[in-house]
Amino acid sequence: MGGCATREQRQDGPPNGLPPCPLCDTRPHTFAARRDRTWFRCPHCALVFLDPARRPGPEEEIARYRLHRNSSDDPGYTAFLQPLVSAIARFVEPGAKGIDYGCGPVPVLSELLSQAGYPTAYYDPFFFPDAAVLADRYDFVACCEVAEHAFSPRQLFERMGDLMRTPGIMAVMTQLYDDAPDFADWWYTRDITHVSFYSSHTMQWIADEFDWMLHRPAANIAVFATQRG
């Protein structure tokens, strides 16, 4: 790793002074480092998270998000979203009502889903903070490239879980670090707003913790389904 610290370095007992895992509250181990950035890994749920001291501030976050040039007129971007649209269509019937949670400055996914026959509301804490849409319940929750930005992943999944009907699904798209050969140099860690990183184990842990069923229709998509009563 070119002199960088590395894959999980286990210690005898929990290390002192490290922040608890923001998903399961377990004490982590140092996992990787690159110059002034350090990531920790939870030995319980396998979440990898950036040192909280290196998280961007709100203004820095918004400035980064505004650099995104997402548009429904961009065929490359719509092709990128299509696997998530297809995954949702596998689990819900036409006409199912959904919400795009964390849609960013342009709600392209909501538009694509609505055009495909799945009317979809949208919410974003920075760009579309309409709390009224959070008062409803939905057949599906779409979460596209959002989970990696969460300072508190547990709070994110709790909020999205509250939006799901039973039966209902939550479709989460995010890159998993399972196959990253060199985490500190992985392209996904280069975005300053990416602070939480998940593995297949993490996704299964989330499903077990919230009593959801987990489906993996694609390498970067996890679909959580509420248990039928």
C-alpha positions in Angstrom: 0.0 0.0 0.0 2.9 2.3 -0.6 3.7 2.9 3.1 0.0 3.4 4.1 -1.5 1.5 7.0 -3.6 -1.3 6.1 -6.1 -4.0 6.4 -7.6 -4.6 9.9 -5.0 -4.6 12.6 -6.6 -6.4 15.5 -5.6 -5.7 19.1 -6.1 -7.4 22.4 -9.3 -6.0 23.7 -11.0 -2.8 22.5 -8.6 0.1 21.6 -8.8 3.2 23.8 -9.7 6.5 22.3 -11.3 5.3 19.1 -14.9 6.5 18.3 -17.6 3.8 18.5 -19.1 2.4 15.3 -21.9 4.7 14.1 -23.9 1.7 13.1 -23.7 -0.7 16.0 -21.8 1.2 18.7 -19.0 -1.4 18.9 -15.4 -0.2 19.4 -13.5 -0.4 16.1 -10.0 -1.2 15.0 -7.8 1.0 12.8 -8.3 -0.3 9.2 -6.4 1.9 6.8 -4.8 5.3 6.4 -3.8 7.7 3.7 -1.9 10.9 4.6 -4.2 12.8 7.0 -7.2 10.4 6.6 -7.8 7.3 8.8 -10.6 4.8 8.6 -11.8 2.4 11.3 -13.5 -0.9 10.9 -16.0 -2.4 13.2 -15.3 -6.0 14.2 -19.0 -6.7 14.7 -20.9 -5.3 11.8 -17.9 -4.7 9.5 -18.8 -1.1 8.7 -15.7 1.0 7.8 -16.0 4.6 8.7 -13.8 7.7 8.3 -12.3 9.3 11.4 -15.1 11.7 12.5 -12.5 14.5 12.8 -12.1 14.4 9.1 -15.7 14.6 8.1 -16.6 17.6 5.9 -18.7 20.4 7.3 -22.2 21.3 5.9 -21.0 24.0 3.5 -18.2 21.7 2.2 -20.7 18.9 1.7 -23.2 21.1 -0.2 -20.4 22.6 -2.4 -19.3 19.1 -3.3 -22.9 18.0 -4.1 -23.4 21.0 -6.3 -20.6 19.8 -8.5 -22.7 16.8 -9.6 -24.1 17.2 -13.1 -26.9 14.7 -12.9 -29.6 15.1 -15.5 -32.3 13.0 -17.1 -30.9 14.2 -20.4 -27.6 12.5 -19.7 -27.8 8.9 -21.1 -24.8 7.8 -19.1 -26.3 8.8 -15.8 -29.7 7.3 -16.6 -27.9 4.1 -17.6 -26.2 4.1 -14.3 -29.5 4.4 -12.5 -31.3 1.7 -14.5 -30.1 -1.3 -12.5 -31.7 0.2 -9.4 -35.0 0.9 -11.3 -34.9 -2.7 -12.5 -34.2 -4.0 -9.1 -37.2 -2.2 -7.6 -39.4 -3.4 -10.5 -38.6 -7.0 -9.5 -40.0 -6.6 -6.1 -43.1 -4.3 -6.4 -46.1 -4.2 -8.7 -46.7 -1.4 -11.2 -48.4 1.5 -9.5 -46.5 0.9 -6.3 -45.8 4.2 -4.5 -42.2 5.0 -3.5 -39.8 7.7 -2.3 -36.3 8.6 -3.4 -34.6 9.3 -0.1 -31.6 11.6 -0.6 -32.2 12.5 -4.2 -29.6 15.3 -4.3 -30.1 18.5 -6.3 -31.9 16.8 -9.2 -34.4 14.0 -8.6 -33.6 12.0 -11.7 -34.3 8.6 -10.1 -37.7 9.7 -9.0 -38.4 10.8 -12.6 -37.3 7.5 -14.1 -39.3 5.5 -11.6 -42.4 7.6 -12.1 -42.1 7.2 -15.9 -41.7 3.4 -15.5 -45.1 3.3 -13.6 -43.9 3.7 -10.0 -45.0 7.1 -8.7 -42.1 8.3 -6.6 -41.8 11.2 -4.2 -38.4 12.6 -3.3 -36.7 14.0 -0.3 -33.2 15.4 0.4 -32.1 17.1 3.6 -30.1 19.7 1.7 -32.1 20.4 -1.5 -35.6 19.2 -0.9 -36.2 19.2 2.9 -40.0 18.8 2.7 -40.9 17.0 5.9 -44.4 16.4 4.7 -43.3 13.5 2.4 -41.7 11.8 5.4 -45.1 11.6 7.1 -46.3 9.1 4.6 -45.5 5.4 4.2 -44.4 3.8 0.9 -44.3 0.5 -0.9 -40.6 1.1 -1.6 -37.8 3.4 -0.5 -35.0 4.0 -3.0 -31.6 5.1 -1.7 -29.1 5.7 -4.4 -25.5 6.6 -3.6 -26.6 8.0 -0.2 -25.6 5.5 2.4 -21.9 6.2 2.0 -22.5 9.8 2.9 -24.2 9.0 6.2 -22.4 10.2 9.4 -24.9 8.0 11.3 -25.8 5.0 9.2 -28.0 3.6 11.9 -30.1 6.7 12.0 -30.3 6.6 8.2 -31.6 3.1 8.1 -34.0 3.7 11.0 -35.5 6.7 9.2 -35.9 4.8 5.9 -37.3 1.8 7.7 -40.0 4.0 9.2 -41.0 5.0 5.7 -41.6 1.4 4.6 -45.0 -0.3 4.6 -45.3 -4.0 5.4 -44.9 -5.6 3.0 -42.4 -3.1 1.5 -38.8 -2.8 0.3 -35.8 -0.6 0.6 -33.4 -0.6 -2.4 -29.9 0.7 -1.5 -27.3 1.3 -4.1 -23.7 1.8 -2.8 -20.3 0.4 -3.7 -19.2 -2.4 -1.3 -15.6 -2.6 -0.2 -15.4 -6.5 -0.4 -13.5 -6.5 -3.6 -11.4 -3.3 -3.0 -7.8 -4.6 -3.2 -6.3 -1.5 -1.5 -8.9 0.4 0.5 -6.9 3.5 1.1 -6.4 3.9 -2.7 -9.9 2.8 -3.7 -11.5 5.4 -5.9 -14.6 5.4 -3.7 -12.7 6.8 -0.8 -11.5 9.8 -2.8 -14.8 11.7 -2.5 -14.5 13.8 0.7 -18.2 13.3 1.4 -17.9 9.5 1.4 -17.6 8.6 5.1 -19.2 5.2 5.6 -18.4 2.0 3.7 -20.2 -1.3 3.7 -19.5 -4.9 2.9 -21.7 -7.9 2.2 -21.4 -8.7 5.9 -22.6 -5.3 6.9 -25.6 -5.5 4.7 -26.5 -8.9 6.2 -26.0 -7.4 9.7 -28.4 -4.6 8.9 -31.0 -7.1 7.7 -30.7 -9.2 10.8 -30.7 -6.1 13.1 -33.9 -4.7 11.7 -35.6 -8.1 11.0 -35.6 -7.6 7.2 -35.0 -10.0 4.4 -32.0 -9.3 2.3 -31.8 -9.7 -1.5 -28.7 -8.9 -3.6 -29.8 -8.4 -7.2 -26.5 -6.7 -8.1 -23.1 -6.4 -6.6 -23.7 -2.8 -5.6 -27.5 -3.1 -4.7 -29.0 -4.4 -1.5 -32.8 -4.8 -1.3 -34.2 -5.1 2.2 -37.8 -6.4 2.5 -40.0 -6.0 5.5 -41.3 -9.3 7.0 -44.9 -10.1 6.1 -47.2 -10.1 9.2 
